[in-house]
Amino acid sequence: MEFGLFTVFDQYKEKMSRTHEQLLYEVLEQTERADQLGYHSVWFAEHYFSEYGILTTPQMLLSVAAERT
């Protein structure tokens, strides 16, 4: 069985206890941990003009994640 990690980068206004930068760093930390635990894949959702997701260019963040894993 293979496991993966999926995130939509949700950042709702009523839950703005963290900045967008903090959210991105949290996801990178989760990605590193998933790699250490042997997860098979990581999926980053791409959204535009929505609180549901703040990531508009997953390729950039995926390249940073690839460097760390």
All heavy atoms as TSV, in Angstrom:
chain	resi	resn	atom	element	x	y	z
A	1	MET	N	N	0.841	-1.155	0.000
A	1	MET	CA	C	0.000	0.000	0.000
A	1	MET	C	C	0.900	1.236	0.000
A	1	MET	O	O	1.904	1.289	0.697
A	1	MET	CB	C	-0.896	-0.003	1.241
A	1	MET	CG	C	-1.844	1.137	1.266
A	1	MET	SD	S	-2.975	1.137	2.684
A	1	MET	CE	C	-3.929	-0.321	2.365
A	2	GLU	N	N	0.527	2.230	-0.790
A	2	GLU	CA	C	1.277	3.477	-0.867
A	2	GLU	C	C	0.428	4.608	-0.288
A	2	GLU	O	O	-0.766	4.688	-0.533
A	2	GLU	CB	C	1.640	3.792	-2.316
A	2	GLU	CG	C	2.564	2.763	-2.922
A	2	GLU	CD	C	2.849	3.020	-4.387
A	2	GLU	OE1	O	2.136	3.818	-5.025
A	2	GLU	OE2	O	3.788	2.402	-4.901
A	3	PHE	N	N	1.090	5.476	0.469
A	3	PHE	CA	C	0.406	6.609	1.076
A	3	PHE	C	C	0.940	7.913	0.500
A	3	PHE	O	O	2.113	7.991	0.129
A	3	PHE	CB	C	0.608	6.617	2.596
A	3	PHE	CG	C	-0.125	5.515	3.287
A	3	PHE	CD1	C	0.496	4.302	3.533
A	3	PHE	CD2	C	-1.436	5.694	3.694
A	3	PHE	CE1	C	-0.176	3.279	4.175
A	3	PHE	CE2	C	-2.117	4.681	4.328
A	3	PHE	CZ	C	-1.486	3.470	4.571
A	4	GLY	N	N	0.080	8.904	0.434
A	4	GLY	CA	C	0.468	10.216	-0.055
A	4	GLY	C	C	-0.083	11.303	0.851
A	4	GLY	O	O	-0.942	11.062	1.692
A	5	LEU	N	N	0.432	12.494	0.664
A	5	LEU	CA	C	0.003	13.659	1.431
A	5	LEU	C	C	-0.616	14.655	0.457
A	5	LEU	O	O	-0.042	14.930	-0.591
A	5	LEU	CB	C	1.217	14.276	2.129
A	5	LEU	CG	C	1.000	15.509	2.982
A	5	LEU	CD1	C	0.184	15.150	4.225
A	5	LEU	CD2	C	2.344	16.086	3.397
A	6	PHE	N	N	-1.792	15.183	0.806
A	6	PHE	CA	C	-2.485	16.148	-0.058
A	6	PHE	C	C	-2.852	17.372	0.762
A	6	PHE	O	O	-3.371	17.251	1.875
A	6	PHE	CB	C	-3.748	15.522	-0.647
A	6	PHE	CG	C	-4.546	16.467	-1.495
A	6	PHE	CD1	C	-4.144	16.761	-2.787
A	6	PHE	CD2	C	-5.691	17.067	-1.005
A	6	PHE	CE1	C	-4.875	17.641	-3.576
A	6	PHE	CE2	C	-6.428	17.936	-1.778
A	6	PHE	CZ	C	-6.014	18.224	-3.075
A	7	THR	N	N	-2.590	18.548	0.248
A	7	THR	CA	C	-2.980	19.778	0.928
A	7	THR	C	C	-3.567	20.770	-0.060
A	7	THR	O	O	-3.154	20.826	-1.210
A	7	THR	CB	C	-1.794	20.418	1.685
A	7	THR	OG1	O	-2.263	21.543	2.417
A	7	THR	CG2	C	-0.691	20.831	0.757
A	8	VAL	N	N	-4.561	21.524	0.416
A	8	VAL	CA	C	-5.216	22.520	-0.429
A	8	VAL	C	C	-4.801	23.939	-0.071
A	8	VAL	O	O	-5.251	24.888	-0.691
A	8	VAL	CB	C	-6.762	22.406	-0.355
A	8	VAL	CG1	C	-7.231	21.116	-0.962
A	8	VAL	CG2	C	-7.260	22.577	1.057
A	9	PHE	N	N	-3.968	24.111	0.958
A	9	PHE	CA	C	-3.474	25.432	1.373
A	9	PHE	C	C	-4.614	26.370	1.750
A	9	PHE	O	O	-4.628	27.532	1.364
A	9	PHE	CB	C	-2.619	26.069	0.258
A	9	PHE	CG	C	-1.374	25.291	-0.038
A	9	PHE	CD1	C	-1.377	24.286	-0.986
A	9	PHE	CD2	C	-0.209	25.560	0.638
A	9	PHE	CE1	C	-0.235	23.558	-1.262
A	9	PHE	CE2	C	0.944	24.843	0.380
A	9	PHE	CZ	C	0.927	23.843	-0.570
A	10	ASP	N	N	-5.566	25.851	2.510
A	10	ASP	CA	C	-6.702	26.687	2.904
A	10	ASP	C	C	-6.283	27.703	3.963
A	10	ASP	O	O	-5.564	27.399	4.891
A	10	ASP	CB	C	-7.864	25.831	3.398
A	10	ASP	CG	C	-7.455	24.875	4.500
A	10	ASP	OD1	O	-6.293	24.459	4.515
A	10	ASP	OD2	O	-8.316	24.560	5.332
A	11	GLN	N	N	-6.716	28.925	3.764
A	11	GLN	CA	C	-6.375	30.040	4.655
A	11	GLN	C	C	-7.599	30.941	4.763
A	11	GLN	O	O	-7.706	31.947	4.088
A	11	GLN	CB	C	-5.160	30.798	4.095
A	11	GLN	CG	C	-4.659	31.914	4.971
A	11	GLN	CD	C	-3.837	31.440	6.149
A	11	GLN	OE1	O	-4.003	30.344	6.648
A	11	GLN	NE2	N	-2.941	32.261	6.608
A	12	TYR	N	N	-8.533	30.563	5.605
A	12	TYR	CA	C	-9.775	31.314	5.751
A	12	TYR	C	C	-9.573	32.545	6.633
A	12	TYR	O	O	-8.806	32.509	7.593
A	12	TYR	CB	C	-10.868	30.422	6.340
A	12	TYR	CG	C	-11.173	29.239	5.457
A	12	TYR	CD1	C	-10.718	27.973	5.770
A	12	TYR	CD2	C	-11.904	29.410	4.292
A	12	TYR	CE1	C	-10.986	26.889	4.947
A	12	TYR	CE2	C	-12.184	28.342	3.458
A	12	TYR	CZ	C	-11.726	27.085	3.798
A	12	TYR	OH	O	-11.999	26.030	2.983
A	13	LYS	N	N	-10.253	33.614	6.324
A	13	LYS	CA	C	-10.090	34.870	7.051
A	13	LYS	C	C	-10.373	34.723	8.540
A	13	LYS	O	O	-9.690	35.305	9.370
A	13	LYS	CB	C	-11.000	35.948	6.458
A	13	LYS	CG	C	-10.531	36.448	5.129
A	13	LYS	CD	C	-11.449	37.512	4.574
A	13	LYS	CE	C	-10.973	37.922	3.190
A	13	LYS	NZ	N	-11.896	38.843	2.548
A	14	GLU	N	N	-11.380	33.945	8.890
A	14	GLU	CA	C	-11.708	33.790	10.307
A	14	GLU	C	C	-10.689	32.945	11.066
A	14	GLU	O	O	-10.709	32.887	12.280
A	14	GLU	CB	C	-13.124	33.229	10.501
A	14	GLU	CG	C	-13.417	31.943	9.783
A	14	GLU	CD	C	-13.912	32.128	8.347
A	14	GLU	OE1	O	-14.102	33.253	7.878
A	14	GLU	OE2	O	-14.090	31.107	7.685
A	15	LYS	N	N	-9.775	32.308	10.356
A	15	LYS	CA	C	-8.732	31.501	10.993
A	15	LYS	C	C	-7.348	32.018	10.627
A	15	LYS	O	O	-6.431	31.247	10.406
A	15	LYS	CB	C	-8.872	30.043	10.571
A	15	LYS	CG	C	-10.157	29.401	11.038
A	15	LYS	CD	C	-10.199	27.955	10.647
A	15	LYS	CE	C	-11.498	27.327	11.109
A	15	LYS	NZ	N	-11.590	25.931	10.739
A	16	MET	N	N	-7.176	33.325	10.588
A	16	MET	CA	C	-5.913	33.922	10.157
A	16	MET	C	C	-4.904	33.992	11.304
A	16	MET	O	O	-4.286	35.014	11.533
A	16	MET	CB	C	-6.154	35.302	9.570
A	16	MET	CG	C	-6.863	35.303	8.234
A	16	MET	SD	S	-5.843	34.673	6.907
A	16	MET	CE	C	-4.706	36.017	6.700
A	17	SER	N	N	-4.744	32.916	12.038
A	17	SER	CA	C	-3.780	32.903	13.127
A	17	SER	C	C	-2.352	32.743	12.600
A	17	SER	O	O	-1.402	32.871	13.352
A	17	SER	CB	C	-4.097	31.771	14.100
A	17	SER	OG	O	-4.038	30.528	13.434
A	18	ARG	N	N	-2.206	32.476	11.318
A	18	ARG	CA	C	-0.881	32.330	10.706
A	18	ARG	C	C	-0.854	33.101	9.386
A	18	ARG	O	O	-1.867	33.270	8.729
A	18	ARG	CB	C	-0.551	30.862	10.471
A	18	ARG	CG	C	-1.519	30.200	9.517
A	18	ARG	CD	C	-1.278	28.728	9.371
A	18	ARG	NE	N	-2.344	28.181	8.543
A	18	ARG	CZ	C	-2.718	26.935	8.558
A	18	ARG	NH1	N	-2.129	26.081	9.344
A	18	ARG	NH2	N	-3.676	26.515	7.779
A	19	THR	N	N	0.334	33.528	9.021
A	19	THR	CA	C	0.492	34.227	7.750
A	19	THR	C	C	0.573	33.205	6.621
A	19	THR	O	O	0.747	32.003	6.865
A	19	THR	CB	C	1.770	35.080	7.751
A	19	THR	OG1	O	2.901	34.207	7.816
A	19	THR	CG2	C	1.784	36.067	8.912
A	20	HIS	N	N	0.484	33.688	5.398
A	20	HIS	CA	C	0.633	32.793	4.244
A	20	HIS	C	C	2.014	32.149	4.255
A	20	HIS	O	O	2.157	30.969	3.925
A	20	HIS	CB	C	0.413	33.556	2.942
A	20	HIS	CG	C	-1.008	33.981	2.745
A	20	HIS	ND1	N	-1.372	34.836	1.747
A	20	HIS	CD2	C	-2.143	33.685	3.402
A	20	HIS	CE1	C	-2.680	35.043	1.794
A	20	HIS	NE2	N	-3.162	34.360	2.799
A	21	GLU	N	N	3.020	32.918	4.634
A	21	GLU	CA	C	4.386	32.378	4.681
A	21	GLU	C	C	4.496	31.257	5.702
A	21	GLU	O	O	5.125	30.228	5.443
A	21	GLU	CB	C	5.387	33.495	5.003
A	21	GLU	CG	C	5.541	34.519	3.900
A	21	GLU	CD	C	4.449	35.588	3.908
A	21	GLU	OE1	O	3.660	35.671	4.887
A	21	GLU	OE2	O	4.369	36.328	2.921
A	22	GLN	N	N	3.865	31.441	6.872
A	22	GLN	CA	C	3.889	30.399	7.891
A	22	GLN	C	C	3.215	29.129	7.384
A	22	GLN	O	O	3.695	28.021	7.640
A	22	GLN	CB	C	3.196	30.883	9.169
A	22	GLN	CG	C	3.981	31.919	9.928
A	22	GLN	CD	C	3.172	32.524	11.067
A	22	GLN	OE1	O	1.961	32.720	10.947
A	22	GLN	NE2	N	3.852	32.832	12.157
A	23	LEU	N	N	2.115	29.280	6.679
A	23	LEU	CA	C	1.412	28.126	6.121
A	23	LEU	C	C	2.310	27.384	5.137
A	23	LEU	O	O	2.394	26.154	5.171
A	23	LEU	CB	C	0.117	28.558	5.444
A	23	LEU	CG	C	-0.656	27.465	4.707
A	23	LEU	CD1	C	-1.022	26.322	5.636
A	23	LEU	CD2	C	-1.899	28.047	4.050
A	24	LEU	N	N	3.003	28.116	4.276
A	24	LEU	CA	C	3.883	27.470	3.303
A	24	LEU	C	C	5.012	26.712	4.002
A	24	LEU	O	O	5.355	25.593	3.616
A	24	LEU	CB	C	4.443	28.498	2.327
A	24	LEU	CG	C	3.413	29.185	1.430
A	24	LEU	CD1	C	4.077	30.257	0.583
A	24	LEU	CD2	C	2.680	28.187	0.560
A	25	TYR	N	N	5.595	27.310	5.034
A	25	TYR	CA	C	6.653	26.631	5.782
A	25	TYR	C	C	6.122	25.393	6.507
A	25	TYR	O	O	6.802	24.368	6.576
A	25	TYR	CB	C	7.333	27.581	6.758
A	25	TYR	CG	C	8.322	28.500	6.090
A	25	TYR	CD1	C	8.117	29.865	6.048
A	25	TYR	CD2	C	9.473	27.998	5.481
A	25	TYR	CE1	C	9.011	30.715	5.425
A	25	TYR	CE2	C	10.371	28.833	4.852
A	25	TYR	CZ	C	10.143	30.188	4.831
A	25	TYR	OH	O	11.035	31.020	4.201
A	26	GLU	N	N	4.907	25.476	7.038
A	26	GLU	CA	C	4.299	24.317	7.688
A	26	GLU	C	C	4.135	23.166	6.702
A	26	GLU	O	O	4.416	22.009	7.023
A	26	GLU	CB	C	2.939	24.686	8.281
A	26	GLU	CG	C	3.017	25.513	9.527
A	26	GLU	CD	C	1.639	25.909	10.036
A	26	GLU	OE1	O	0.630	25.277	9.638
A	26	GLU	OE2	O	1.562	26.858	10.831
A	27	VAL	N	N	3.680	23.489	5.509
A	27	VAL	CA	C	3.494	22.449	4.494
A	27	VAL	C	C	4.840	21.844	4.092
A	27	VAL	O	O	4.955	20.630	3.905
A	27	VAL	CB	C	2.739	23.007	3.269
A	27	VAL	CG1	C	2.747	22.014	2.124
A	27	VAL	CG2	C	1.313	23.349	3.651
A	28	LEU	N	N	5.865	22.666	3.982
A	28	LEU	CA	C	7.194	22.135	3.664
A	28	LEU	C	C	7.697	21.210	4.779
A	28	LEU	O	O	8.282	20.163	4.498
A	28	LEU	CB	C	8.186	23.268	3.419
A	28	LEU	CG	C	8.029	24.000	2.101
A	28	LEU	CD1	C	8.942	25.230	2.063
A	28	LEU	CD2	C	8.318	23.080	0.922
A	29	GLU	N	N	7.458	21.583	6.027
A	29	GLU	CA	C	7.843	20.723	7.143
A	29	GLU	C	C	7.078	19.404	7.099
A	29	GLU	O	O	7.641	18.331	7.336
A	29	GLU	CB	C	7.599	21.439	8.470
A	29	GLU	CG	C	8.554	22.580	8.730
A	29	GLU	CD	C	8.193	23.386	9.974
A	29	GLU	OE1	O	7.214	23.029	10.667
A	29	GLU	OE2	O	8.896	24.369	10.244
A	30	GLN	N	N	5.778	19.469	6.790
A	30	GLN	CA	C	4.968	18.262	6.675
A	30	GLN	C	C	5.476	17.379	5.537
A	30	GLN	O	O	5.503	16.145	5.648
A	30	GLN	CB	C	3.505	18.617	6.451
A	30	GLN	CG	C	2.846	19.273	7.621
A	30	GLN	CD	C	1.473	19.832	7.276
A	30	GLN	OE1	O	0.963	19.651	6.171
A	30	GLN	NE2	N	0.878	20.537	8.225
A	31	THR	N	N	5.879	18.014	4.450
A	31	THR	CA	C	6.399	17.277	3.304
A	31	THR	C	C	7.693	16.551	3.667
A	31	THR	O	O	7.881	15.373	3.319
A	31	THR	CB	C	6.643	18.241	2.122
A	31	THR	OG1	O	5.400	18.863	1.772
A	31	THR	CG2	C	7.219	17.517	0.920
A	32	GLU	N	N	8.578	17.237	4.370
A	32	GLU	CA	C	9.824	16.602	4.811
A	32	GLU	C	C	9.530	15.421	5.730
A	32	GLU	O	O	10.149	14.362	5.605
A	32	GLU	CB	C	10.709	17.612	5.539
A	32	GLU	CG	C	11.338	18.640	4.633
A	32	GLU	CD	C	12.212	19.605	5.407
A	32	GLU	OE1	O	13.268	19.163	5.914
A	32	GLU	OE2	O	11.837	20.777	5.518
A	33	ARG	N	N	8.601	15.611	6.651
A	33	ARG	CA	C	8.249	14.530	7.579
A	33	ARG	C	C	7.622	13.352	6.835
A	33	ARG	O	O	7.911	12.197	7.131
A	33	ARG	CB	C	7.303	15.060	8.656
A	33	ARG	CG	C	7.004	14.080	9.720
A	33	ARG	CD	C	8.249	13.774	10.539
A	33	ARG	NE	N	7.890	12.846	11.593
A	33	ARG	CZ	C	8.659	11.855	11.989
A	33	ARG	NH1	N	9.852	11.695	11.462
A	33	ARG	NH2	N	8.265	11.043	12.923
A	34	ALA	N	N	6.775	13.625	5.869
A	34	ALA	CA	C	6.166	12.556	5.079
A	34	ALA	C	C	7.243	11.758	4.350
A	34	ALA	O	O	7.174	10.524	4.269
A	34	ALA	CB	C	5.163	13.132	4.086
A	35	ASP	N	N	8.243	12.434	3.834
A	35	ASP	CA	C	9.343	11.758	3.166
A	35	ASP	C	C	10.091	10.859	4.147
A	35	ASP	O	O	10.405	9.707	3.835
A	35	ASP	CB	C	10.289	12.785	2.551
A	35	ASP	CG	C	11.437	12.153	1.785
A	35	ASP	OD1	O	11.167	11.288	0.921
A	35	ASP	OD2	O	12.596	12.513	2.068
A	36	GLN	N	N	10.345	11.359	5.341
A	36	GLN	CA	C	11.043	10.574	6.361
A	36	GLN	C	C	10.239	9.342	6.770
A	36	GLN	O	O	10.799	8.299	7.090
A	36	GLN	CB	C	11.320	11.434	7.596
A	36	GLN	CG	C	12.294	12.559	7.353
A	36	GLN	CD	C	12.291	13.589	8.476
A	36	GLN	OE1	O	11.513	13.501	9.429
A	36	GLN	NE2	N	13.159	14.576	8.353
A	37	LEU	N	N	8.922	9.470	6.729
A	37	LEU	CA	C	8.047	8.357	7.109
A	37	LEU	C	C	7.803	7.380	5.962
A	37	LEU	O	O	7.125	6.368	6.146
A	37	LEU	CB	C	6.713	8.897	7.620
A	37	LEU	CG	C	6.777	9.647	8.948
A	37	LEU	CD1	C	5.443	10.329	9.242
A	37	LEU	CD2	C	7.156	8.696	10.069
A	38	GLY	N	N	8.322	7.691	4.775
A	38	GLY	CA	C	8.198	6.773	3.653
A	38	GLY	C	C	6.966	6.969	2.788
A	38	GLY	O	O	6.591	6.060	2.031
A	39	TYR	N	N	6.338	8.115	2.884
A	39	TYR	CA	C	5.185	8.380	2.017
A	39	TYR	C	C	5.622	8.345	0.556
A	39	TYR	O	O	6.742	8.698	0.220
A	39	TYR	CB	C	4.576	9.746	2.330
A	39	TYR	CG	C	3.664	9.766	3.538
A	39	TYR	CD1	C	4.066	9.217	4.751
A	39	TYR	CD2	C	2.415	10.342	3.468
A	39	TYR	CE1	C	3.242	9.249	5.851
A	39	TYR	CE2	C	1.578	10.388	4.574
A	39	TYR	CZ	C	2.002	9.831	5.761
A	39	TYR	OH	O	1.183	9.861	6.851
A	40	HIS	N	N	4.720	7.930	-0.304
A	40	HIS	CA	C	5.030	7.746	-1.711
A	40	HIS	C	C	4.921	9.024	-2.532
A	40	HIS	O	O	5.635	9.215	-3.508
A	40	HIS	CB	C	4.081	6.682	-2.286
A	40	HIS	CG	C	4.318	6.388	-3.725
A	40	HIS	ND1	N	3.526	6.887	-4.720
A	40	HIS	CD2	C	5.274	5.666	-4.333
A	40	HIS	CE1	C	3.976	6.484	-5.885
A	40	HIS	NE2	N	5.038	5.739	-5.689
A	41	SER	N	N	4.022	9.932	-2.129
A	41	SER	CA	C	3.798	11.131	-2.940
A	41	SER	C	C	3.308	12.287	-2.087
A	41	SER	O	O	2.855	12.103	-0.966
A	41	SER	CB	C	2.766	10.849	-4.037
A	41	SER	OG	O	1.529	10.461	-3.455
A	42	VAL	N	N	3.411	13.476	-2.654
A	42	VAL	CA	C	2.877	14.690	-2.054
A	42	VAL	C	C	2.155	15.452	-3.158
A	42	VAL	O	O	2.686	15.615	-4.252
A	42	VAL	CB	C	4.007	15.566	-1.451
A	42	VAL	CG1	C	3.447	16.864	-0.914
A	42	VAL	CG2	C	4.729	14.820	-0.355
A	43	TRP	N	N	0.964	15.905	-2.853
A	43	TRP	CA	C	0.136	16.610	-3.831
A	43	TRP	C	C	-0.191	17.995	-3.298
A	43	TRP	O	O	-0.655	18.142	-2.172
A	43	TRP	CB	C	-1.172	15.845	-4.073
A	43	TRP	CG	C	-0.975	14.486	-4.612
A	43	TRP	CD1	C	-0.596	13.366	-3.925
A	43	TRP	CD2	C	-1.122	14.075	-5.961
A	43	TRP	NE1	N	-0.520	12.297	-4.756
A	43	TRP	CE2	C	-0.835	12.704	-6.027
A	43	TRP	CE3	C	-1.487	14.735	-7.134
A	43	TRP	CZ2	C	-0.889	11.989	-7.202
A	43	TRP	CZ3	C	-1.541	14.013	-8.302
A	43	TRP	CH2	C	-1.252	12.665	-8.335
A	44	PHE	N	N	0.049	19.015	-4.103
A	44	PHE	CA	C	-0.261	20.397	-3.738
A	44	PHE	C	C	-1.357	20.898	-4.667
A	44	PHE	O	O	-1.194	20.910	-5.883
A	44	PHE	CB	C	0.961	21.305	-3.899
A	44	PHE	CG	C	2.089	21.027	-2.934
A	44	PHE	CD1	C	3.314	21.630	-3.125
A	44	PHE	CD2	C	1.940	20.197	-1.847
A	44	PHE	CE1	C	4.363	21.410	-2.248
A	44	PHE	CE2	C	2.977	19.956	-0.963
A	44	PHE	CZ	C	4.192	20.576	-1.166
A	45	ALA	N	N	-2.475	21.356	-4.088
A	45	ALA	CA	C	-3.591	21.869	-4.885
A	45	ALA	C	C	-3.298	23.286	-5.359
A	45	ALA	O	O	-2.668	24.071	-4.665
A	45	ALA	CB	C	-4.876	21.856	-4.070
A	46	GLU	N	N	-3.786	23.590	-6.534
A	46	GLU	CA	C	-3.597	24.902	-7.143
A	46	GLU	C	C	-4.944	25.622	-7.182
A	46	GLU	O	O	-5.925	25.075	-7.690
A	46	GLU	CB	C	-3.056	24.716	-8.562
A	46	GLU	CG	C	-2.804	25.974	-9.318
A	46	GLU	CD	C	-2.184	25.683	-10.682
A	46	GLU	OE1	O	-2.201	24.526	-11.138
A	46	GLU	OE2	O	-1.686	26.631	-11.291
A	47	HIS	N	N	-5.000	26.829	-6.618
A	47	HIS	CA	C	-6.247	27.603	-6.591
A	47	HIS	C	C	-5.955	29.056	-6.924
A	47	HIS	O	O	-4.896	29.576	-6.603
A	47	HIS	CB	C	-6.910	27.533	-5.215
A	47	HIS	CG	C	-7.457	26.195	-4.881
A	47	HIS	ND1	N	-8.664	25.760	-5.358
A	47	HIS	CD2	C	-6.964	25.189	-4.136
A	47	HIS	CE1	C	-8.889	24.536	-4.913
A	47	HIS	NE2	N	-7.871	24.167	-4.169
A	48	TYR	N	N	-6.933	29.695	-7.510
A	48	TYR	CA	C	-6.828	31.110	-7.851
A	48	TYR	C	C	-7.985	31.881	-7.226
A	48	TYR	O	O	-9.116	31.419	-7.253
A	48	TYR	CB	C	-6.888	31.314	-9.372
A	48	TYR	CG	C	-5.774	30.646	-10.107
A	48	TYR	CD1	C	-5.948	29.398	-10.689
A	48	TYR	CD2	C	-4.528	31.251	-10.210
A	48	TYR	CE1	C	-4.910	28.784	-11.363
A	48	TYR	CE2	C	-3.490	30.642	-10.884
A	48	TYR	CZ	C	-3.689	29.409	-11.460
A	48	TYR	OH	O	-2.660	28.798	-12.112
A	49	PHE	N	N	-7.689	33.051	-6.673
A	49	PHE	CA	C	-8.710	33.983	-6.209
A	49	PHE	C	C	-9.690	33.346	-5.226
A	49	PHE	O	O	-10.888	33.511	-5.332
A	49	PHE	CB	C	-9.475	34.585	-7.390
A	49	PHE	CG	C	-8.596	35.076	-8.489
A	49	PHE	CD1	C	-8.558	34.440	-9.716
A	49	PHE	CD2	C	-7.757	36.173	-8.293
A	49	PHE	CE1	C	-7.731	34.889	-10.734
A	49	PHE	CE2	C	-6.923	36.622	-9.301
A	49	PHE	CZ	C	-6.911	35.982	-10.526
A	50	SER	N	N	-9.169	32.613	-4.265
A	50	SER	CA	C	-10.033	31.905	-3.338
A	50	SER	C	C	-9.362	31.783	-1.982
A	50	SER	O	O	-8.146	31.652	-1.898
A	50	SER	CB	C	-10.330	30.509	-3.898
A	50	SER	OG	O	-10.965	29.718	-2.927
A	51	GLU	N	N	-10.165	31.815	-0.917
A	51	GLU	CA	C	-9.644	31.523	0.408
A	51	GLU	C	C	-9.390	30.026	0.566
A	51	GLU	O	O	-8.705	29.608	1.478
A	51	GLU	CB	C	-10.639	31.980	1.477
A	51	GLU	CG	C	-10.818	33.463	1.557
A	51	GLU	CD	C	-11.874	33.844	2.580
A	51	GLU	OE1	O	-12.633	32.967	3.024
A	51	GLU	OE2	O	-11.921	35.022	2.940
A	52	TYR	N	N	-9.994	29.244	-0.287
A	52	TYR	CA	C	-9.877	27.798	-0.182
A	52	TYR	C	C	-8.447	27.341	-0.415
A	52	TYR	O	O	-8.026	26.326	0.095
A	52	TYR	CB	C	-10.834	27.131	-1.171
A	52	TYR	CG	C	-10.871	25.630	-1.044
A	52	TYR	CD1	C	-11.365	25.046	0.109
A	52	TYR	CD2	C	-10.407	24.817	-2.052
A	52	TYR	CE1	C	-11.405	23.674	0.250
A	52	TYR	CE2	C	-10.439	23.441	-1.932
A	52	TYR	CZ	C	-10.943	22.876	-0.774
A	52	TYR	OH	O	-10.974	21.528	-0.647
A	53	GLY	N	N	-7.701	28.092	-1.178
A	53	GLY	CA	C	-6.310	27.743	-1.399
A	53	GLY	C	C	-5.508	28.963	-1.789
A	53	GLY	O	O	-5.952	29.777	-2.594
A	54	ILE	N	N	-4.325	29.118	-1.207
A	54	ILE	CA	C	-3.519	30.312	-1.482
A	54	ILE	C	C	-2.400	30.054	-2.484
A	54	ILE	O	O	-1.704	30.979	-2.863
A	54	ILE	CB	C	-2.904	30.861	-0.182
A	54	ILE	CG1	C	-1.929	29.850	0.427
A	54	ILE	CG2	C	-3.980	31.255	0.803
A	54	ILE	CD1	C	-0.997	30.433	1.457
A	55	LEU	N	N	-2.237	28.823	-2.913
A	55	LEU	CA	C	-1.109	28.484	-3.783
A	55	LEU	C	C	-1.516	28.572	-5.248
A	55	LEU	O	O	-2.318	27.784	-5.742
A	55	LEU	CB	C	-0.616	27.072	-3.467
A	55	LEU	CG	C	0.676	26.654	-4.143
A	55	LEU	CD1	C	1.838	27.521	-3.657
A	55	LEU	CD2	C	0.973	25.197	-3.862
A	56	THR	N	N	-0.940	29.529	-5.960
A	56	THR	CA	C	-1.281	29.695	-7.372
A	56	THR	C	C	-0.239	29.078	-8.296
A	56	THR	O	O	-0.514	28.859	-9.468
A	56	THR	CB	C	-1.426	31.179	-7.731
A	56	THR	OG1	O	-0.205	31.846	-7.427
A	56	THR	CG2	C	-2.561	31.823	-6.955
A	57	THR	N	N	0.954	28.803	-7.809
A	57	THR	CA	C	2.002	28.188	-8.628
A	57	THR	C	C	2.663	27.049	-7.849
A	57	THR	O	O	3.720	27.230	-7.242
A	57	THR	CB	C	3.069	29.210	-9.046
A	57	THR	OG1	O	3.561	29.862	-7.876
A	57	THR	CG2	C	2.527	30.220	-10.019
A	58	PRO	N	N	2.041	25.878	-7.839
A	58	PRO	CA	C	2.595	24.772	-7.068
A	58	PRO	C	C	3.975	24.333	-7.546
A	58	PRO	O	O	4.757	23.795	-6.767
A	58	PRO	CB	C	1.565	23.655	-7.228
A	58	PRO	CG	C	0.739	24.035	-8.394
A	58	PRO	CD	C	0.801	25.512	-8.517
A	59	GLN	N	N	4.306	24.599	-8.803
A	59	GLN	CA	C	5.617	24.180	-9.326
A	59	GLN	C	C	6.760	24.804	-8.528
A	59	GLN	O	O	7.787	24.164	-8.303
A	59	GLN	CB	C	5.761	24.553	-10.806
A	59	GLN	CG	C	4.748	23.924	-11.711
A	59	GLN	CD	C	3.448	24.723	-11.805
A	59	GLN	OE1	O	3.173	25.631	-11.027
A	59	GLN	NE2	N	2.626	24.352	-12.772
A	60	MET	N	N	6.603	26.042	-8.113
A	60	MET	CA	C	7.645	26.723	-7.350
A	60	MET	C	C	7.838	26.058	-5.989
A	60	MET	O	O	8.960	25.779	-5.574
A	60	MET	CB	C	7.312	28.204	-7.172
A	60	MET	CG	C	7.246	28.965	-8.473
A	60	MET	SD	S	8.796	28.967	-9.376
A	60	MET	CE	C	9.742	30.047	-8.347
A	61	LEU	N	N	6.749	25.806	-5.284
A	61	LEU	CA	C	6.852	25.191	-3.969
A	61	LEU	C	C	7.289	23.735	-4.095
A	61	LEU	O	O	8.045	23.237	-3.251
A	61	LEU	CB	C	5.536	25.293	-3.220
A	61	LEU	CG	C	5.620	24.960	-1.731
A	61	LEU	CD1	C	6.568	25.895	-0.996
A	61	LEU	CD2	C	4.246	24.997	-1.090
A	62	LEU	N	N	6.848	23.052	-5.129
A	62	LEU	CA	C	7.280	21.666	-5.336
A	62	LEU	C	C	8.794	21.594	-5.587
A	62	LEU	O	O	9.441	20.631	-5.159
A	62	LEU	CB	C	6.515	21.044	-6.509
A	62	LEU	CG	C	5.083	20.653	-6.177
A	62	LEU	CD1	C	4.317	20.344	-7.463
A	62	LEU	CD2	C	5.040	19.473	-5.236
A	63	SER	N	N	9.355	22.582	-6.245
A	63	SER	CA	C	10.808	22.570	-6.474
A	63	SER	C	C	11.550	22.754	-5.154
A	63	SER	O	O	12.589	22.124	-4.933
A	63	SER	CB	C	11.219	23.630	-7.487
A	63	SER	OG	O	10.964	24.924	-6.995
A	64	VAL	N	N	11.022	23.570	-4.255
A	64	VAL	CA	C	11.628	23.725	-2.936
A	64	VAL	C	C	11.497	22.422	-2.151
A	64	VAL	O	O	12.430	21.970	-1.492
A	64	VAL	CB	C	10.985	24.903	-2.159
A	64	VAL	CG1	C	11.512	24.974	-0.738
A	64	VAL	CG2	C	11.212	26.205	-2.886
A	65	ALA	N	N	10.327	21.796	-2.229
A	65	ALA	CA	C	10.109	20.528	-1.535
A	65	ALA	C	C	11.035	19.441	-2.081
A	65	ALA	O	O	11.578	18.634	-1.325
A	65	ALA	CB	C	8.645	20.096	-1.685
A	66	ALA	N	N	11.240	19.423	-3.383
A	66	ALA	CA	C	12.120	18.427	-3.987
A	66	ALA	C	C	13.556	18.604	-3.501
A	66	ALA	O	O	14.291	17.631	-3.317
A	66	ALA	CB	C	12.074	18.523	-5.510
A	67	GLU	N	N	13.947	19.838	-3.289
A	67	GLU	CA	C	15.300	20.109	-2.792
A	67	GLU	C	C	15.477	19.574	-1.362
A	67	GLU	O	O	16.563	19.132	-0.993
A	67	GLU	CB	C	15.540	21.612	-2.804
A	67	GLU	CG	C	16.903	22.027	-2.286
A	67	GLU	CD	C	17.076	23.520	-2.245
A	67	GLU	OE1	O	16.148	24.236	-1.801
A	67	GLU	OE2	O	18.148	23.978	-2.657
A	68	ARG	N	N	14.417	19.585	-0.589
A	68	ARG	CA	C	14.484	19.170	0.811
A	68	ARG	C	C	14.280	17.676	1.030
A	68	ARG	O	O	14.515	17.176	2.124
A	68	ARG	CB	C	13.434	19.916	1.628
A	68	ARG	CG	C	13.676	21.401	1.691
A	68	ARG	CD	C	12.593	22.065	2.497
A	68	ARG	NE	N	12.867	23.474	2.653
A	68	ARG	CZ	C	12.391	24.183	3.670
A	68	ARG	NH1	N	11.654	23.625	4.590
A	68	ARG	NH2	N	12.688	25.469	3.741
A	69	THR	N	N	13.783	16.983	0.027
A	69	THR	CA	C	13.481	15.552	0.215
A	69	THR	C	C	14.392	14.695	-0.632
A	69	THR	O	O	15.050	15.159	-1.532
A	69	THR	CB	C	12.013	15.249	-0.138
A	69	THR	OG1	O	11.762	15.658	-1.488
A	69	THR	CG2	C	11.077	15.982	0.798
